[in-house]
Amino acid sequence: MPSFDILIKNGTVLKMDPENAVIENGFVGITDGRIAAIGSGDSDRLQAVKVIEAKGGLILPGLINAHTHAAMTLFRGLADDLPLMEWLNHYIFPVEGRMDEEFVHVGGLLACAEMILSGTTCFCDMYLFEESVARAAREVGMRALVGEVLYDFDSPNYGTVENGLKYTESLIQTWKDDPLVSIAVEPHSLFTCSPDLLCASNDLATRYRVPLIIHLAETLAEQEEIRKRYGCTPVEHLQGLGLPGPHLIADHCVHLGEKDIEILAESGVKCVHNPESNMKLASGVAPVPEMLSRGMVVGLGTDGCASNNNLDLFTEMDMAAKLHKIHKMDTTVMKAVTVLRMATIEGAKVLGLDRLTGSLEEGKKADIIIVDTNSPHLTPIYNPFSHLVYAARGSDVSHSIIDGKLVMENRNLLTIDLEDVMEKARAKAVDVRKWVGGALGQ
């Protein structure tokens, strides 16, 4: 008789495999951190050290936040309703210049708590003092791909550009064998990074065979600036530098022409869609349906809390589906199953982690969430994919398992002292208020 470390039973299993298989009255058995069995029917005969009763809920892969800035949880609501460049130059950059490792660690822990509570089991982060984010993810047991943001100007963490590349290389070497945390090379954008820095970043990424991640074509202002400097579109500029390839992850990709999409698709570049941030900052609507029609791999991200203002991928899925329907005036685009795949297996493909996570298949790492459907807004259920995208909320997630370890049970976080983290976050907010006042001369 099979015996597992953890057995989840009596739920509807959404595998998010190539067939989008749905298993009614299903169970998932976990052994040594991996999915050992998936099936349906009488699970009472099965044995396990820990049995989790799904109570008729939905069992699915944990969600993947493919682009965020975790420590910006401490900037939530700091400077809303402003243009992107004013937001960056007058608020975010001045405040970031005052941060340190402890600040980012607290913000990272707060982000991990928020993400676990809303069903995210894996995230991709770009920020300063990323060693602190890596440690936060490891401490709470989250899967993460992180990278230090690189600029042409000095950083409050590493100083000069040259030191930034060294810092990133050190991160790669330090975390190369970690089961949960991996490292990417992350130049910020085309308008904050010179061609030399972009090429050096690409060389580092290809040498260590890690992803290269960049903000790309996010705003019209960026598009105009790159055309003014180099006489081409942002994508064409990347192509001229030889950067596009399967290792490149491009965040946002809002302002793309047909030629740009062709370049990205043919070179195997992956994209991360951040609809709520793009809407809030009035950046525009990314041509996601066109990218998908060209076979591009597209994931879903929240961006940071300073431009969203939350890390809930359930609201992001809902927005992604509806935004493109109204933008195209077509109810059939961005179907629920397509968007849910963007938040699970396609997100895993974007990050290069699809052999480990993103779908429920035997042998994969057990990154699993349970959505409690015993509530009015989820009753009745005709189509579980539709329910998850259009009706469910992050607060409906009852359990979260990452790498085969239970990190949330019945809405209780097991690896984070939430009250302690929130108390520290409130203390950091006192500093932020002082920094913002100083930056603005108030």
C-alpha positions in Angstrom: 0.0 0.0 0.0 1.5 3.4 -1.0 2.7 5.7 1.7 3.5 9.4 1.3 5.0 12.2 3.3 1.9 14.3 2.5 -1.4 13.3 0.9 -3.9 15.8 -0.4 -7.3 14.3 -1.0 -10.9 14.9 -1.9 -10.4 17.8 -4.3 -10.5 18.6 -8.0 -7.0 18.5 -9.4 -6.1 20.9 -12.2 -2.8 19.6 -13.5 -2.0 22.4 -15.9 -0.2 19.9 -18.0 -0.3 20.1 -21.9 -3.8 18.7 -21.9 -5.0 20.9 -19.0 -6.3 17.7 -17.4 -8.9 18.0 -14.6 -9.3 15.1 -12.1 -12.5 15.0 -10.1 -12.4 13.5 -6.6 -8.6 13.6 -7.0 -5.6 13.2 -4.7 -1.9 14.1 -4.9 0.7 12.2 -3.0 4.0 13.8 -2.1 7.3 12.0 -1.2 10.7 13.6 -0.7 9.6 16.9 -1.9 8.2 15.7 -5.2 4.9 14.6 -6.6 4.8 10.8 -6.2 1.3 10.1 -7.4 -1.8 11.8 -8.8 -5.1 9.9 -9.1 -8.8 9.8 -8.4 -11.3 7.7 -6.5 -11.1 6.2 -3.1 -8.0 7.6 -1.3 -8.8 6.2 2.1 -6.7 3.2 1.3 -3.6 5.5 0.9 -1.4 6.2 3.9 0.6 9.3 4.7 2.5 11.0 7.5 0.3 14.1 6.9 -3.1 14.0 5.3 -4.7 17.3 4.0 -8.4 17.3 3.4 -9.2 19.5 0.4 -12.9 19.3 1.2 -14.0 19.5 -2.4 -11.7 22.5 -3.2 -9.4 23.0 -6.1 -5.9 21.5 -6.1 -3.5 23.2 -8.5 0.1 24.3 -9.0 1.3 27.2 -6.9 1.1 30.5 -8.8 4.3 32.0 -10.3 4.9 35.8 -10.0 7.3 36.2 -12.9 8.2 39.8 -12.2 8.2 41.8 -9.0 10.3 44.0 -6.8 9.7 42.3 -3.4 11.0 44.9 -1.0 8.8 47.6 -2.6 6.1 46.3 -0.2 7.5 49.0 2.0 6.7 51.6 -0.6 3.0 50.6 -1.1 1.0 53.7 -1.6 4.0 56.0 -1.2 3.6 58.0 -4.4 0.5 57.0 -6.3 -1.1 58.6 -9.4 2.1 60.0 -10.9 3.8 59.5 -14.3 6.4 56.8 -14.3 9.5 58.9 -14.7 8.4 61.4 -12.0 7.5 58.5 -9.8 11.0 57.0 -10.3 13.1 60.1 -10.3 11.4 62.1 -7.5 10.3 59.4 -5.2 11.6 55.9 -5.7 15.2 56.5 -6.7 15.8 59.1 -3.8 14.3 56.8 -1.3 16.1 53.7 -2.6 19.4 55.6 -2.1 18.8 55.5 1.7 18.0 51.7 2.0 20.2 49.0 3.4 20.3 45.2 3.6 18.0 45.1 6.7 15.4 47.3 5.0 15.3 45.0 1.9 15.2 41.9 4.1 12.2 43.1 6.0 10.4 44.2 2.8 11.3 40.8 1.3 9.8 38.9 4.2 6.7 41.0 4.0 6.4 40.2 0.3 6.9 36.5 0.9 4.1 36.5 3.5 1.7 38.4 1.1 2.5 36.1 -1.8 2.1 32.8 0.2 -1.2 34.0 1.6 -2.4 34.7 -1.9 -1.3 31.5 -3.6 2.1 32.3 -5.0 4.8 29.7 -4.4 7.6 31.1 -6.8 8.6 34.6 -7.7 11.2 36.4 -9.8 12.7 39.5 -8.2 14.7 42.5 -9.4 16.0 44.9 -6.8 18.8 46.2 -4.7 20.6 44.2 -1.9 19.3 41.0 -3.5 21.3 38.8 -1.2 18.7 39.9 1.4 15.8 38.9 -0.8 17.5 35.5 -1.5 17.9 35.0 2.3 14.3 36.0 2.9 13.0 33.5 0.3 15.2 30.8 1.7 14.1 31.4 5.3 10.4 31.1 4.5 10.8 28.3 2.0 9.8 30.1 -1.2 11.1 29.2 -4.6 12.7 32.3 -6.2 14.8 33.6 -9.1 16.5 36.8 -8.0 19.0 39.3 -9.4 20.6 42.5 -8.4 19.4 45.5 -10.5 22.3 47.0 -12.5 22.5 50.7 -13.6 25.0 53.0 -15.2 25.0 55.1 -12.0 26.3 54.1 -8.6 24.2 51.8 -6.5 23.6 52.2 -2.7 24.5 48.5 -2.4 27.6 47.8 -4.6 28.8 51.3 -5.7 30.1 51.3 -9.2 28.9 49.4 -12.3 32.0 47.2 -12.2 31.2 46.2 -8.7 27.6 45.5 -9.6 28.8 42.9 -12.1 31.1 41.4 -9.5 28.3 41.4 -6.9 26.0 39.5 -9.4 28.7 37.0 -10.2 29.2 36.4 -6.4 25.5 35.8 -6.0 25.5 33.3 -8.9 28.4 31.4 -7.2 27.0 31.6 -3.7 23.5 30.3 -4.6 24.4 27.9 -7.5 23.5 24.7 -5.5 20.5 26.0 -3.5 17.3 23.9 -4.0 15.0 27.0 -3.9 16.9 30.1 -4.9 18.6 30.7 -8.2 20.2 33.9 -9.7 19.7 35.9 -12.8 21.6 38.9 -14.3 19.3 41.9 -14.3 20.3 45.2 -16.0 17.4 47.6 -15.2 16.5 49.0 -18.7 17.7 50.4 -21.9 17.5 54.0 -20.7 19.4 53.4 -17.5 22.1 51.0 -18.9 24.7 51.8 -21.6 25.4 49.4 -24.4 28.6 48.4 -22.7 26.8 47.4 -19.5 24.1 45.5 -21.4 26.7 43.5 -23.3 28.7 42.8 -20.2 25.5 41.7 -18.4 24.7 39.4 -21.4 28.3 38.0 -21.3 28.0 37.2 -17.6 24.6 35.5 -18.1 25.7 33.4 -21.0 28.9 32.4 -19.3 27.0 31.0 -16.3 24.0 29.9 -18.3 21.6 31.9 -16.2 18.7 34.1 -17.3 19.2 37.7 -18.4 16.2 39.9 -17.3 15.4 43.5 -18.3 12.5 46.0 -18.4 11.7 46.5 -22.1 9.5 48.9 -24.1 7.5 49.7 -21.0 6.6 53.3 -21.9 6.3 55.7 -24.8 8.9 57.9 -23.1 11.4 55.0 -23.2 10.6 54.3 -26.8 11.2 58.0 -27.7 14.4 58.1 -25.7 15.9 55.0 -27.3 14.9 56.3 -30.8 16.5 59.6 -30.0 19.8 58.0 -28.8 20.1 55.1 -31.2 17.7 55.7 -34.1 15.7 52.5 -33.5 13.1 50.8 -31.3 14.1 49.3 -28.0 13.8 45.8 -29.4 15.9 46.7 -32.4 18.5 48.2 -30.1 18.7 44.9 -28.2 19.0 43.1 -31.5 21.8 45.3 -32.6 23.7 44.4 -29.4 23.1 40.7 -29.9 21.1 40.2 -26.7 17.8 38.5 -27.9 17.8 34.8 -27.2 16.0 32.1 -25.2 17.9 33.2 -22.1 16.4 36.7 -22.2 13.3 37.6 -20.1 11.7 40.9 -21.1 9.4 42.5 -18.6 6.4 44.6 -19.7 6.9 44.7 -23.5 4.1 47.2 -23.9 5.1 49.2 -27.0 6.0 46.7 -29.6 5.4 46.9 -33.4 5.0 43.9 -35.6 8.7 43.8 -36.4 9.6 43.9 -32.7 7.3 41.0 -32.0 8.8 39.1 -34.9 12.3 39.7 -33.6 11.4 38.5 -30.1 9.5 35.5 -31.3 12.1 34.3 -33.7 14.9 34.6 -31.1 12.9 32.8 -28.4 12.7 35.7 -25.9 10.2 35.3 -23.1 7.9 38.0 -21.9 6.3 38.9 -18.6 2.9 40.7 -18.7 2.2 43.2 -15.8 -1.3 44.5 -16.6 -2.2 46.2 -13.3 1.1 48.1 -13.1 0.9 49.1 -16.8 -2.6 50.4 -16.2 -1.9 52.2 -13.0 1.1 54.0 -14.5 -0.8 54.6 -17.8 2.0 52.8 -19.7 -0.3 51.2 -22.2 -1.6 47.7 -23.1 0.9 45.1 -24.1 0.1 43.2 -27.3 -0.1 39.9 -25.4 -2.6 38.2 -27.8 -0.3 39.0 -30.7 2.7 37.6 -28.8 0.9 34.4 -28.0 -0.3 34.0 -31.6 3.4 34.1 -32.6 4.2 31.3 -30.2 6.0 33.4 -27.6 6.1 32.2 -24.0 4.4 34.8 -21.8 4.1 34.8 -18.0 2.3 37.0 -15.5 3.7 39.4 -12.9 2.5 41.9 -10.4 5.5 44.3 -10.6 6.2 45.9 -7.3 3.7 47.1 -4.7 4.6 50.7 -5.4 3.0 50.4 -8.8 0.2 47.8 -8.3 -0.4 48.0 -5.2 -0.5 44.3 -4.2 1.2 41.0 -5.0 -2.1 39.0 -5.5 -1.9 37.0 -8.8 -5.6 36.2 -8.6 -6.4 39.9 -9.2 -3.7 40.0 -11.8 -5.3 37.1 -13.7 -8.7 38.7 -13.6 -7.3 42.0 -14.9 -5.2 40.4 -17.6 -8.2 38.5 -19.1 -10.6 41.5 -18.9 -8.1 44.2 -20.1 -7.5 42.5 -23.4 -11.1 41.7 -24.0 -12.1 45.4 -23.8 -8.9 46.5 -25.6 -9.7 44.2 -28.5 -13.5 44.5 -28.2 -13.5 40.7 -28.4 -14.8 38.4 -25.6 -12.9 35.4 -26.9 -9.3 36.7 -26.4 -7.3 35.7 -23.3 -9.5 32.9 -22.2 -9.4 31.9 -18.6 -7.4 28.7 -19.1 -4.8 30.8 -21.1 -4.4 33.3 -18.3 -4.2 30.6 -15.6 -1.5 28.9 -17.6 0.4 32.2 -17.8 0.3 32.2 -14.0 1.5 28.6 -13.6 3.3 26.5 -16.3 4.0 29.3 -18.7 5.4 31.4 -15.9 7.7 28.4 -15.1 8.8 28.3 -18.7 9.6 32.0 -18.6 11.9 31.5 -15.6 13.4 28.3 -17.0 11.9 26.3 -14.1 9.3 24.2 -15.9 11.2 21.0 -15.4 10.7 21.6 -11.7 7.4 23.4 -11.2 4.4 25.0 -12.8 2.3 21.9 -13.3 1.2 18.9 -11.3 3.0 15.9 -12.8 4.7 13.0 -11.2 8.3 13.6 -10.5 8.0 17.4 -10.4 8.6 19.4 -7.2 5.5 19.6 -5.0 4.6 23.3 -5.3 0.9 23.1 -4.7 -2.0 25.2 -3.4 -5.5 24.4 -2.4 -8.3 26.9 -3.1 -11.2 26.6 -0.7 -14.4 26.8 -2.8 -16.9 26.6 0.1 -18.0 30.2 -0.1 -20.8 32.1 -1.8 -18.7 33.8 -4.5 -17.4 30.4 -5.6 -20.7 28.5 -5.5 -21.7 26.7 -7.7 -18.8 25.7 -10.0 -19.3 24.9 -13.6 -15.8 25.6 -14.9 -12.9 25.6 -12.5 -10.6 27.6 -14.8 -13.1 30.3 -15.1 -13.7 30.4 -11.4 -10.0 30.8 -10.6 -9.6 33.7 -13.0 -12.8 35.6 -12.7 -14.2 34.8 -9.2 -11.5 33.5 -6.8 -9.4 35.8 -4.6 -6.0 35.3 -3.0 -7.7 35.0 0.3 -9.5 31.8 -0.9 -6.2 29.9 -0.8 -6.2 27.7 2.3 -3.0 25.7 2.0 0.4 26.1 0.3 3.1 23.6 -0.2 6.5 24.5 -1.6 9.2 21.9 -2.4 7.1 19.3 -0.6 6.9 21.4 2.6 3.7 22.8 4.1 4.2 26.5 4.5 0.6 27.5 5.0 -2.2 25.5 6.6 -5.7 26.7 7.0 -4.6 30.3 6.3 -1.9 30.1 9.0 1.7 30.8 7.9 4.0 28.2 9.3 7.4 29.6 8.3 6.9 33.3 9.0 6.2 35.2 12.2 3.8 37.5 10.5 3.2 39.8 13.5 6.9 40.3 13.9 7.4 41.1 10.2 4.6 43.6 10.1 5.8 45.3 13.2 9.3 45.7 11.6 7.7 46.9 8.4 5.8 49.6 10.3 9.1 50.7 11.9 10.7 51.0 8.4 7.8 53.1 7.2 8.7 55.7 9.8 12.1 56.0 8.0 10.5 56.1 4.6 8.3 59.1 5.6 11.5 60.9 6.7 13.3 60.1 3.5 10.5 61.2 1.2 10.2 64.5 3.1 13.9 65.1 2.7 13.9 64.1 -1.0 11.1 66.6 -1.7 12.4 69.4 0.5 9.3 69.2 2.8 
